[in-house]
Amino acid sequence: MAEELKITVGSKEEKYRELVPQIKAVVEGETDLIANMANVASMLQETFGFWWTGFYRVTEGILVLGPFQGPLACTRIKKGKGVCGTAWEREGTVIVPDVEQFPGHIACSSLSRSEIVVPVKRNGEVIAVLDIDSKDLNTFDEIDKKYLEEVAKAL
Ligand code: SME
C-alpha cells in the first residue's frame, strides 16, 4: 500500500490517471468500507483541492453523513432530496454545473457553486453516494464522472 499520496501536476485527466490506481491500491488492501471512504475522501481532496469531498451512506432508508473532508455538513438526506438524494433515486451520477439552477439543492455551505454526486453500489444496489462540492461554477464534467465512477466501483 502506498504510504504517501503522489500528486501529479498537469491536467485534470492526468491527475485522475495517476490518482485512481493509487486509490485502488489503498482500497484493495482494506476491507472496512468506512476506512476506505475516509482515505478516498482524503486522496481526492488532497489532489484536487475541492471545497468538500465525502460520502453519505444509506442507513435505514436515509442517507447519513459518512467520512468527509471539508466544512461541517448536513447529516441526513432523504431519497429524492437534494443532489445526493436524486443520484440515489436515479441510481446514476448527477452533475450540477450551477447549484442555484438545481431545484431542491441542499445548501450545506453557501459557498458551494457546483457539485457532482456518484452512487456507490453493491450487488446493483446503491449503498452510498460520493459527493463533491466546488466553490466554482462548472467544475465537473464527463472526465470527473468517468474516473469517479471507477473510484466508486473500487469501493
Ligand atoms: N448539496 C448536497 C448536500 C450535501 S452537501 O453538499 C455536503 C445535496 O444537495 O444533496
Backbone and ligand atoms as CSV (ligand in chain L), in Angstrom:
chain,resi,resn,atom,element,x,y,z
A,1,MET,N,N,0.837,-1.209,0.000
A,1,MET,CA,C,0.000,0.000,0.000
A,1,MET,C,C,0.869,1.255,0.000
A,2,ALA,N,N,0.512,2.202,-0.826
A,2,ALA,CA,C,1.256,3.464,-0.848
A,2,ALA,C,C,1.077,4.170,0.491
A,3,GLU,N,N,2.160,4.641,1.051
A,3,GLU,CA,C,2.040,5.312,2.345
A,3,GLU,C,C,1.879,6.799,2.187
A,4,GLU,N,N,2.261,7.271,1.030
A,4,GLU,CA,C,2.109,8.702,0.793
A,4,GLU,C,C,1.507,8.939,-0.582
A,5,LEU,N,N,0.611,9.869,-0.632
A,5,LEU,CA,C,-0.057,10.166,-1.898
A,5,LEU,C,C,0.908,10.884,-2.834
A,6,LYS,N,N,0.947,10.388,-4.085
A,6,LYS,CA,C,1.784,11.053,-5.078
A,6,LYS,C,C,0.875,11.896,-5.966
A,7,ILE,N,N,1.070,13.185,-5.943
A,7,ILE,CA,C,0.186,14.065,-6.703
A,7,ILE,C,C,0.894,14.602,-7.938
A,8,THR,N,N,0.258,14.389,-9.066
A,8,THR,CA,C,0.806,14.834,-10.346
A,8,THR,C,C,0.450,16.299,-10.597
A,9,VAL,N,N,1.333,16.967,-11.292
A,9,VAL,CA,C,0.931,18.272,-11.817
A,9,VAL,C,C,0.511,18.020,-13.256
A,10,GLY,N,N,-0.489,18.714,-13.706
A,10,GLY,CA,C,-0.938,18.506,-15.077
A,10,GLY,C,C,-2.424,18.690,-15.167
A,11,SER,N,N,-2.976,18.182,-16.269
A,11,SER,CA,C,-4.410,18.356,-16.493
A,11,SER,C,C,-5.191,17.517,-15.503
A,12,LYS,N,N,-6.473,17.802,-15.422
A,12,LYS,CA,C,-7.357,17.029,-14.547
A,12,LYS,C,C,-7.287,15.542,-14.889
A,13,GLU,N,N,-7.323,15.251,-16.182
A,13,GLU,CA,C,-7.312,13.844,-16.592
A,13,GLU,C,C,-5.994,13.167,-16.192
A,14,GLU,N,N,-4.894,13.876,-16.336
A,14,GLU,CA,C,-3.599,13.303,-15.923
A,14,GLU,C,C,-3.586,13.022,-14.424
A,15,LYS,N,N,-4.171,13.931,-13.673
A,15,LYS,CA,C,-4.234,13.720,-12.215
A,15,LYS,C,C,-5.062,12.484,-11.880
A,16,TYR,N,N,-6.231,12.371,-12.511
A,16,TYR,CA,C,-7.055,11.185,-12.251
A,16,TYR,C,C,-6.315,9.917,-12.656
A,17,ARG,N,N,-5.633,9.958,-13.793
A,17,ARG,CA,C,-4.930,8.763,-14.286
A,17,ARG,C,C,-3.884,8.295,-13.295
A,18,GLU,N,N,-3.273,9.234,-12.603
A,18,GLU,CA,C,-2.267,8.850,-11.616
A,18,GLU,C,C,-2.917,8.492,-10.272
A,19,LEU,N,N,-3.993,9.196,-9.958
A,19,LEU,CA,C,-4.630,9.016,-8.655
A,19,LEU,C,C,-5.423,7.715,-8.548
A,20,VAL,N,N,-6.194,7.384,-9.585
A,20,VAL,CA,C,-7.117,6.248,-9.472
A,20,VAL,C,C,-6.385,4.927,-9.138
A,21,PRO,N,N,-5.248,4.616,-9.778
A,21,PRO,CA,C,-4.548,3.385,-9.377
A,21,PRO,C,C,-4.078,3.428,-7.918
A,22,GLN,N,N,-3.717,4.610,-7.439
A,22,GLN,CA,C,-3.310,4.726,-6.027
A,22,GLN,C,C,-4.504,4.466,-5.109
A,23,ILE,N,N,-5.651,5.008,-5.500
A,23,ILE,CA,C,-6.868,4.770,-4.712
A,23,ILE,C,C,-7.184,3.271,-4.701
A,24,LYS,N,N,-7.101,2.638,-5.877
A,24,LYS,CA,C,-7.406,1.203,-5.957
A,24,LYS,C,C,-6.465,0.397,-5.058
A,25,ALA,N,N,-5.185,0.764,-5.059
A,25,ALA,CA,C,-4.201,0.047,-4.240
A,25,ALA,C,C,-4.537,0.168,-2.754
A,26,VAL,N,N,-4.938,1.353,-2.344
A,26,VAL,CA,C,-5.276,1.584,-0.932
A,26,VAL,C,C,-6.533,0.795,-0.550
A,27,VAL,N,N,-7.537,0.859,-1.401
A,27,VAL,CA,C,-8.826,0.229,-1.120
A,27,VAL,C,C,-8.717,-1.303,-1.127
A,28,GLU,N,N,-7.897,-1.825,-2.055
A,28,GLU,CA,C,-7.752,-3.283,-2.144
A,28,GLU,C,C,-7.103,-3.879,-0.906
A,29,GLY,N,N,-6.338,-3.055,-0.188
A,29,GLY,CA,C,-5.636,-3.555,0.991
A,29,GLY,C,C,-6.451,-3.489,2.266
A,30,GLU,N,N,-7.697,-3.061,2.180
A,30,GLU,CA,C,-8.519,-2.886,3.389
A,30,GLU,C,C,-9.957,-3.297,3.090
A,31,THR,N,N,-10.568,-4.047,4.004
A,31,THR,CA,C,-11.947,-4.497,3.781
A,31,THR,C,C,-12.984,-3.570,4.418
A,32,ASP,N,N,-12.580,-2.726,5.354
A,32,ASP,CA,C,-13.561,-1.884,6.051
A,32,ASP,C,C,-13.984,-0.705,5.165
A,33,LEU,N,N,-15.284,-0.641,4.881
A,33,LEU,CA,C,-15.806,0.364,3.950
A,33,LEU,C,C,-15.594,1.788,4.468
A,34,ILE,N,N,-15.801,2.005,5.743
A,34,ILE,CA,C,-15.672,3.364,6.287
A,34,ILE,C,C,-14.220,3.830,6.235
A,35,ALA,N,N,-13.305,2.938,6.556
A,35,ALA,CA,C,-11.880,3.283,6.466
A,35,ALA,C,C,-11.526,3.651,5.025
A,36,ASN,N,N,-12.042,2.878,4.089
A,36,ASN,CA,C,-11.750,3.155,2.681
A,36,ASN,C,C,-12.371,4.472,2.224
A,37,MET,N,N,-13.588,4.722,2.654
A,37,MET,CA,C,-14.230,6.002,2.296
A,37,MET,C,C,-13.414,7.177,2.843
A,38,ALA,N,N,-12.910,7.031,4.045
A,38,ALA,CA,C,-12.119,8.102,4.666
A,38,ALA,C,C,-10.868,8.384,3.836
A,39,ASN,N,N,-10.179,7.320,3.418
A,39,ASN,CA,C,-8.970,7.529,2.621
A,39,ASN,C,C,-9.285,8.063,1.223
A,40,VAL,N,N,-10.376,7.601,0.637
A,40,VAL,CA,C,-10.751,8.094,-0.696
A,40,VAL,C,C,-11.081,9.593,-0.631
A,41,ALA,N,N,-11.839,9.997,0.384
A,41,ALA,CA,C,-12.171,11.424,0.530
A,41,ALA,C,C,-10.894,12.244,0.674
A,42,SER,N,N,-9.963,11.741,1.470
A,42,SER,CA,C,-8.693,12.443,1.673
A,42,SER,C,C,-7.898,12.556,0.379
A,43,MET,N,N,-7.790,11.445,-0.352
A,43,MET,CA,C,-6.951,11.434,-1.551
A,43,MET,C,C,-7.523,12.342,-2.642
A,44,LEU,N,N,-8.836,12.338,-2.790
A,44,LEU,CA,C,-9.455,13.220,-3.788
A,44,LEU,C,C,-9.269,14.686,-3.392
A,45,GLN,N,N,-9.502,14.955,-2.121
A,45,GLN,CA,C,-9.419,16.330,-1.639
A,45,GLN,C,C,-7.985,16.875,-1.737
A,46,GLU,N,N,-7.007,16.019,-1.365
A,46,GLU,CA,C,-5.597,16.440,-1.423
A,46,GLU,C,C,-5.158,16.715,-2.858
A,47,THR,N,N,-5.674,15.906,-3.776
A,47,THR,CA,C,-5.249,16.024,-5.174
A,47,THR,C,C,-5.865,17.238,-5.856
A,48,PHE,N,N,-7.151,17.451,-5.603
A,48,PHE,CA,C,-7.852,18.471,-6.380
A,48,PHE,C,C,-8.198,19.739,-5.602
A,49,GLY,N,N,-8.092,19.697,-4.290
A,49,GLY,CA,C,-8.417,20.884,-3.502
A,49,GLY,C,C,-9.862,21.317,-3.627
A,50,PHE,N,N,-10.757,20.306,-3.710
A,50,PHE,CA,C,-12.183,20.638,-3.782
A,50,PHE,C,C,-12.619,21.336,-2.493
A,51,TRP,N,N,-13.832,21.884,-2.506
A,51,TRP,CA,C,-14.364,22.545,-1.304
A,51,TRP,C,C,-14.818,21.511,-0.280
A,52,TRP,N,N,-15.473,20.471,-0.750
A,52,TRP,CA,C,-15.989,19.424,0.151
A,52,TRP,C,C,-16.000,18.110,-0.616
A,53,THR,N,N,-15.469,17.068,-0.001
A,53,THR,CA,C,-15.455,15.740,-0.618
A,53,THR,C,C,-15.848,14.725,0.435
A,54,GLY,N,N,-16.894,13.974,0.183
A,54,GLY,CA,C,-17.256,12.993,1.198
A,54,GLY,C,C,-18.351,12.043,0.762
A,55,PHE,N,N,-18.760,11.244,1.722
A,55,PHE,CA,C,-19.743,10.190,1.466
A,55,PHE,C,C,-20.965,10.344,2.350
A,56,TYR,N,N,-22.097,9.949,1.797
A,56,TYR,CA,C,-23.306,9.700,2.591
A,56,TYR,C,C,-23.631,8.227,2.393
A,57,ARG,N,N,-23.923,7.530,3.496
A,57,ARG,CA,C,-24.234,6.095,3.417
A,57,ARG,C,C,-25.726,5.861,3.602
A,58,VAL,N,N,-26.272,4.939,2.810
A,58,VAL,CA,C,-27.673,4.560,3.001
A,58,VAL,C,C,-27.756,3.775,4.305
A,59,THR,N,N,-28.472,4.353,5.266
A,59,THR,CA,C,-28.600,3.747,6.589
A,59,THR,C,C,-30.063,3.813,7.001
A,60,GLU,N,N,-30.689,2.659,7.133
A,60,GLU,CA,C,-32.113,2.576,7.483
A,60,GLU,C,C,-32.974,3.497,6.607
A,61,GLY,N,N,-32.734,3.413,5.300
A,61,GLY,CA,C,-33.603,4.107,4.343
A,61,GLY,C,C,-33.350,5.591,4.170
A,62,ILE,N,N,-32.248,6.077,4.696
A,62,ILE,CA,C,-31.937,7.501,4.533
A,62,ILE,C,C,-30.413,7.639,4.351
A,63,LEU,N,N,-29.998,8.711,3.662
A,63,LEU,CA,C,-28.554,8.943,3.523
A,63,LEU,C,C,-28.054,9.625,4.796
A,64,VAL,N,N,-27.036,9.026,5.400
A,64,VAL,CA,C,-26.445,9.584,6.622
A,64,VAL,C,C,-24.986,9.930,6.333
A,65,LEU,N,N,-24.577,11.089,6.799
A,65,LEU,CA,C,-23.217,11.584,6.578
A,65,LEU,C,C,-22.170,10.551,6.995
A,66,GLY,N,N,-21.194,10.353,6.121
A,66,GLY,CA,C,-20.089,9.436,6.391
A,66,GLY,C,C,-18.778,10.201,6.385
A,67,PRO,N,N,-17.666,9.502,6.125
A,67,PRO,CA,C,-16.364,10.165,6.115
A,67,PRO,C,C,-16.303,11.289,5.087
A,68,PHE,N,N,-15.728,12.403,5.458
A,68,PHE,CA,C,-15.614,13.527,4.519
A,68,PHE,C,C,-14.417,14.398,4.863
A,69,GLN,N,N,-14.090,15.280,3.914
A,69,GLN,CA,C,-13.066,16.303,4.108
A,69,GLN,C,C,-13.711,17.631,3.756
A,70,GLY,N,N,-13.583,18.601,4.623
A,70,GLY,CA,C,-14.174,19.906,4.346
A,70,GLY,C,C,-15.017,20.371,5.508
A,71,PRO,N,N,-15.770,21.460,5.280
A,71,PRO,CA,C,-16.543,22.036,6.380
A,71,PRO,C,C,-17.747,21.180,6.807
A,72,LEU,N,N,-18.230,21.503,7.983
A,72,LEU,CA,C,-19.435,20.899,8.574
A,72,LEU,C,C,-20.521,20.686,7.519
A,73,ALA,N,N,-21.197,19.543,7.575
A,73,ALA,CA,C,-22.230,19.261,6.561
A,73,ALA,C,C,-23.509,18.754,7.211
A,74,CYS,N,N,-24.618,18.834,6.454
A,74,CYS,CA,C,-25.877,18.305,6.976
A,74,CYS,C,C,-25.748,16.783,7.103
A,75,THR,N,N,-26.464,16.214,8.050
A,75,THR,CA,C,-26.212,14.806,8.389
A,75,THR,C,C,-27.158,13.823,7.709
A,76,ARG,N,N,-28.382,14.250,7.385
A,76,ARG,CA,C,-29.335,13.284,6.829
A,76,ARG,C,C,-30.030,13.835,5.586
A,77,ILE,N,N,-30.125,13.015,4.551
A,77,ILE,CA,C,-30.772,13.425,3.296
A,77,ILE,C,C,-31.720,12.316,2.848
A,78,LYS,N,N,-32.966,12.700,2.569
A,78,LYS,CA,C,-33.968,11.702,2.159
A,78,LYS,C,C,-33.824,11.354,0.679
A,79,LYS,N,N,-34.302,10.163,0.328
A,79,LYS,CA,C,-34.281,9.711,-1.067
A,79,LYS,C,C,-35.039,10.716,-1.929
A,80,GLY,N,N,-34.431,11.124,-3.043
A,80,GLY,CA,C,-35.073,12.070,-3.957
A,80,GLY,C,C,-34.837,13.527,-3.590
A,81,LYS,N,N,-34.239,13.783,-2.423
A,81,LYS,CA,C,-34.000,15.166,-1.992
A,81,LYS,C,C,-32.570,15.599,-2.318
A,82,GLY,N,N,-32.428,16.858,-2.694
A,82,GLY,CA,C,-31.103,17.393,-2.974
A,82,GLY,C,C,-30.423,16.652,-4.117
A,83,VAL,N,N,-29.176,16.981,-4.354
A,83,VAL,CA,C,-28.429,16.315,-5.434
A,83,VAL,C,C,-28.111,14.879,-5.015
A,84,CYS,N,N,-27.771,14.714,-3.738
A,84,CYS,CA,C,-27.413,13.376,-3.240
A,84,CYS,C,C,-28.592,12.419,-3.316
A,85,GLY,N,N,-29.744,12.869,-2.819
A,85,GLY,CA,C,-30.936,12.023,-2.827
A,85,GLY,C,C,-31.431,11.741,-4.238
A,86,THR,N,N,-31.160,12.676,-5.151
A,86,THR,CA,C,-31.543,12.485,-6.562
A,86,THR,C,C,-30.658,11.421,-7.214
A,87,ALA,N,N,-29.358,11.485,-6.950
A,87,ALA,CA,C,-28.436,10.477,-7.512
A,87,ALA,C,C,-28.783,9.089,-6.983
A,88,TRP,N,N,-29.154,9.039,-5.719
A,88,TRP,CA,C,-29.572,7.763,-5.107
A,88,TRP,C,C,-30.818,7.229,-5.817
A,89,GLU,N,N,-31.827,8.090,-5.966
A,89,GLU,CA,C,-33.092,7.679,-6.590
A,89,GLU,C,C,-32.886,7.249,-8.044
A,90,ARG,N,N,-32.067,8.030,-8.777
A,90,ARG,CA,C,-31.847,7.720,-10.202
A,90,ARG,C,C,-30.845,6.584,-10.393
A,91,GLU,N,N,-30.123,6.255,-9.318
A,91,GLU,CA,C,-29.077,5.224,-9.364
A,91,GLU,C,C,-28.037,5.565,-10.422
A,92,GLY,N,N,-27.774,6.855,-10.568
A,92,GLY,CA,C,-26.783,7.301,-11.549
A,92,GLY,C,C,-26.154,8.615,-11.125
A,93,THR,N,N,-25.028,8.925,-11.748
A,93,THR,CA,C,-24.282,10.141,-11.430
A,93,THR,C,C,-25.066,11.390,-11.814
A,94,VAL,N,N,-25.024,12.401,-10.950
A,94,VAL,CA,C,-25.654,13.686,-11.258
A,94,VAL,C,C,-24.575,14.775,-11.225
A,95,ILE,N,N,-24.466,15.518,-12.332
A,95,ILE,CA,C,-23.535,16.651,-12.404
A,95,ILE,C,C,-24.359,17.929,-12.361
A,96,VAL,N,N,-24.022,18.829,-11.453
A,96,VAL,CA,C,-24.752,20.097,-11.333
A,96,VAL,C,C,-23.762,21.242,-11.586
A,97,PRO,N,N,-23.837,21.876,-12.764
A,97,PRO,CA,C,-22.887,22.946,-13.108
A,97,PRO,C,C,-23.078,24.201,-12.254
A,98,ASP,N,N,-24.361,24.430,-11.838
A,98,ASP,CA,C,-24.671,25.620,-11.030
A,98,ASP,C,C,-25.752,25.214,-10.031
A,99,VAL,N,N,-25.364,25.129,-8.766
A,99,VAL,CA,C,-26.312,24.604,-7.770
A,99,VAL,C,C,-27.570,25.466,-7.660
A,100,GLU,N,N,-27.459,26.743,-7.999
A,100,GLU,CA,C,-28.646,27.613,-7.904
A,100,GLU,C,C,-29.702,27.244,-8.943
A,101,GLN,N,N,-29.278,26.549,-9.969
A,101,GLN,CA,C,-30.217,26.135,-11.023
A,101,GLN,C,C,-30.781,24.735,-10.780
A,102,PHE,N,N,-30.377,24.102,-9.678
A,102,PHE,CA,C,-30.854,22.741,-9.393
A,102,PHE,C,C,-31.970,22.818,-8.361
A,103,PRO,N,N,-33.223,22.571,-8.780
A,103,PRO,CA,C,-34.327,22.679,-7.826
A,103,PRO,C,C,-34.140,21.676,-6.682
A,104,GLY,N,N,-34.217,22.167,-5.464
A,104,GLY,CA,C,-34.118,21.271,-4.309
A,104,GLY,C,C,-32.708,21.042,-3.815
A,105,HIS,N,N,-31.740,21.714,-4.432
A,105,HIS,CA,C,-30.364,21.586,-3.953
A,105,HIS,C,C,-30.301,21.907,-2.457
A,106,ILE,N,N,-29.571,21.081,-1.713
A,106,ILE,CA,C,-29.444,21.308,-0.265
A,106,ILE,C,C,-28.125,22.037,-0.032
A,107,ALA,N,N,-28.221,23.283,0.423
A,107,ALA,CA,C,-27.010,24.105,0.601
A,107,ALA,C,C,-26.428,23.893,1.992
A,108,CYS,N,N,-25.537,22.891,2.086
A,108,CYS,CA,C,-24.835,22.684,3.365
A,108,CYS,C,C,-23.896,23.859,3.580
A,109,SER,N,N,-23.328,24.363,2.491
A,109,SER,CA,C,-22.437,25.522,2.560
A,109,SER,C,C,-22.876,26.513,1.492
A,110,SER,N,N,-22.988,27.779,1.881
A,110,SER,CA,C,-23.415,28.794,0.916
A,110,SER,C,C,-22.327,29.055,-0.126
A,111,LEU,N,N,-21.122,28.567,0.120
A,111,LEU,CA,C,-20.018,28.811,-0.818
A,111,LEU,C,C,-19.956,27.780,-1.937
A,112,SER,N,N,-20.713,26.717,-1.812
A,112,SER,CA,C,-20.700,25.686,-2.841
A,112,SER,C,C,-21.427,26.178,-4.086
A,113,ARG,N,N,-20.778,26.058,-5.257
A,113,ARG,CA,C,-21.382,26.570,-6.506
A,113,ARG,C,C,-21.703,25.470,-7.520
A,114,SER,N,N,-20.888,24.398,-7.532
A,114,SER,CA,C,-21.200,23.287,-8.429
A,114,SER,C,C,-20.889,21.974,-7.710
A,115,GLU,N,N,-21.429,20.897,-8.269
A,115,GLU,CA,C,-21.415,19.643,-7.495
A,115,GLU,C,C,-21.499,18.429,-8.406
A,116,ILE,N,N,-20.916,17.316,-7.944
A,116,ILE,CA,C,-21.127,16.023,-8.618
A,116,ILE,C,C,-21.419,14.983,-7.550
A,117,VAL,N,N,-22.378,14.119,-7.830
A,117,VAL,CA,C,-22.697,13.036,-6.898
A,117,VAL,C,C,-22.702,11.712,-7.666
A,118,VAL,N,N,-21.918,10.757,-7.173
A,118,VAL,CA,C,-21.755,9.461,-7.828
A,118,VAL,C,C,-22.222,8.355,-6.871
A,119,PRO,N,N,-23.186,7.556,-7.288
A,119,PRO,CA,C,-23.621,6.468,-6.404
A,119,PRO,C,C,-22.545,5.377,-6.246
A,120,VAL,N,N,-22.507,4.797,-5.069
A,120,VAL,CA,C,-21.655,3.635,-4.794
A,120,VAL,C,C,-22.601,2.444,-4.676
A,121,LYS,N,N,-22.369,1.411,-5.488
A,121,LYS,CA,C,-23.306,0.274,-5.499
A,121,LYS,C,C,-22.653,-1.016,-5.022
A,122,ARG,N,N,-23.464,-1.851,-4.405
A,122,ARG,CA,C,-23.071,-3.231,-4.053
A,122,ARG,C,C,-24.160,-4.150,-4.559
A,123,ASN,N,N,-23.795,-5.114,-5.372
A,123,ASN,CA,C,-24.778,-6.030,-5.966
A,123,ASN,C,C,-25.927,-5.264,-6.630
A,124,GLY,N,N,-25.575,-4.203,-7.324
A,124,GLY,CA,C,-26.572,-3.440,-8.083
A,124,GLY,C,C,-27.395,-2.468,-7.248
A,125,GLU,N,N,-27.188,-2.460,-5.949
A,125,GLU,CA,C,-27.984,-1.586,-5.077
A,125,GLU,C,C,-27.135,-0.424,-4.569
A,126,VAL,N,N,-27.734,0.783,-4.532
A,126,VAL,CA,C,-26.980,1.949,-4.037
A,126,VAL,C,C,-26.819,1.827,-2.520
A,127,ILE,N,N,-25.567,1.811,-2.071
A,127,ILE,CA,C,-25.307,1.708,-0.620
A,127,ILE,C,C,-24.758,3.023,-0.059
A,128,ALA,N,N,-24.367,3.933,-0.962
A,128,ALA,CA,C,-23.782,5.205,-0.519
A,128,ALA,C,C,-23.689,6.125,-1.731
A,129,VAL,N,N,-23.367,7.387,-1.486
A,129,VAL,CA,C,-23.028,8.281,-2.593
A,129,VAL,C,C,-21.738,9.019,-2.251
A,130,LEU,N,N,-20.963,9.262,-3.298
A,130,LEU,CA,C,-19.774,10.115,-3.188
A,130,LEU,C,C,-20.198,11.501,-3.666
A,131,ASP,N,N,-20.027,12.492,-2.807
A,131,ASP,CA,C,-20.484,13.854,-3.115
A,131,ASP,C,C,-19.275,14.783,-3.109
A,132,ILE,N,N,-19.121,15.561,-4.178
A,132,ILE,CA,C,-18.029,16.539,-4.227
A,132,ILE,C,C,-18.583,17.906,-4.580
A,133,ASP,N,N,-18.185,18.897,-3.788
A,133,ASP,CA,C,-18.641,20.276,-4.000
A,133,ASP,C,C,-17.451,21.153,-4.380
A,134,SER,N,N,-17.726,22.134,-5.266
A,134,SER,CA,C,-16.696,23.087,-5.667
A,134,SER,C,C,-17.172,24.509,-5.384
A,135,LYS,N,N,-16.227,25.376,-5.116
A,135,LYS,CA,C,-16.575,26.790,-4.907
A,135,LYS,C,C,-16.744,27.526,-6.237
A,136,ASP,N,N,-16.381,26.848,-7.343
A,136,ASP,CA,C,-16.503,27.457,-8.676
A,136,ASP,C,C,-17.675,26.841,-9.432
A,137,LEU,N,N,-18.199,27.585,-10.375
A,137,LEU,CA,C,-19.228,27.052,-11.269
A,137,LEU,C,C,-18.581,26.093,-12.263
A,138,ASN,N,N,-19.393,25.176,-12.804
A,138,ASN,CA,C,-18.964,24.305,-13.929
A,138,ASN,C,C,-17.675,23.540,-13.674
A,139,THR,N,N,-17.467,23.052,-12.460
A,139,THR,CA,C,-16.208,22.352,-12.173
A,139,THR,C,C,-16.201,20.931,-12.736
A,140,PHE,N,N,-17.362,20.281,-12.776
A,140,PHE,CA,C,-17.374,18.844,-13.048
A,140,PHE,C,C,-17.928,18.523,-14.434
A,141,ASP,N,N,-17.306,17.529,-15.073
A,141,ASP,CA,C,-17.726,17.139,-16.421
A,141,ASP,C,C,-17.611,15.628,-16.587
A,142,GLU,N,N,-17.621,15.187,-17.836
A,142,GLU,CA,C,-17.587,13.747,-18.131
A,142,GLU,C,C,-16.285,13.089,-17.653
A,143,ILE,N,N,-15.211,13.858,-17.591
A,143,ILE,CA,C,-13.935,13.288,-17.115
A,143,ILE,C,C,-14.062,12.915,-15.637
A,144,ASP,N,N,-14.605,13.852,-14.841
A,144,ASP,CA,C,-14.814,13.555,-13.419
A,144,ASP,C,C,-15.739,12.346,-13.273
A,145,LYS,N,N,-16.820,12.364,-14.051
A,145,LYS,CA,C,-17.801,11.275,-13.967
A,145,LYS,C,C,-17.119,9.926,-14.222
A,146,LYS,N,N,-16.346,9.857,-15.295
A,146,LYS,CA,C,-15.691,8.600,-15.676
A,146,LYS,C,C,-14.784,8.078,-14.552
A,147,TYR,N,N,-13.914,8.936,-14.057
A,147,TYR,CA,C,-12.944,8.466,-13.066
A,147,TYR,C,C,-13.564,8.274,-11.682
A,148,LEU,N,N,-14.506,9.133,-11.326
A,148,LEU,CA,C,-15.142,8.980,-10.009
A,148,LEU,C,C,-16.028,7.728,-9.975
A,149,GLU,N,N,-16.616,7.378,-11.105
A,149,GLU,CA,C,-17.388,6.127,-11.160
A,149,GLU,C,C,-16.460,4.921,-10.989
A,150,GLU,N,N,-15.239,5.062,-11.533
A,150,GLU,CA,C,-14.243,3.999,-11.342
A,150,GLU,C,C,-13.864,3.880,-9.861
A,151,VAL,N,N,-13.728,5.031,-9.217
A,151,VAL,CA,C,-13.402,5.056,-7.777
A,151,VAL,C,C,-14.555,4.406,-6.990
A,152,ALA,N,N,-15.790,4.782,-7.330
A,152,ALA,CA,C,-16.957,4.222,-6.619
A,152,ALA,C,C,-17.004,2.707,-6.780
A,153,LYS,N,N,-16.644,2.230,-7.965
A,153,LYS,CA,C,-16.633,0.798,-8.231
A,153,LYS,C,C,-15.575,0.081,-7.381
A,154,ALA,N,N,-14.440,0.742,-7.199
A,154,ALA,CA,C,-13.335,0.151,-6.443
A,154,ALA,C,C,-13.708,-0.056,-4.971
A,155,LEU,N,N,-14.652,0.741,-4.489
A,155,LEU,CA,C,-15.081,0.602,-3.090
A,155,LEU,C,C,-15.903,-0.681,-2.904
L,1,SME,N1,N,-25.584,19.682,-1.684
L,1,SME,C1,C,-25.954,18.340,-1.321
L,1,SME,C2,C,-25.984,18.173,0.179
L,1,SME,C3,C,-24.728,17.677,0.760
L,1,SME,S1,S,-23.536,18.848,0.883
L,1,SME,O1,O,-23.203,19.406,-0.415
L,1,SME,C4,C,-22.167,18.283,1.627
L,1,SME,C5,C,-27.285,17.981,-1.927
L,1,SME,O2,O,-27.975,18.841,-2.493
L,1,SME,O3,O,-27.667,16.821,-1.845
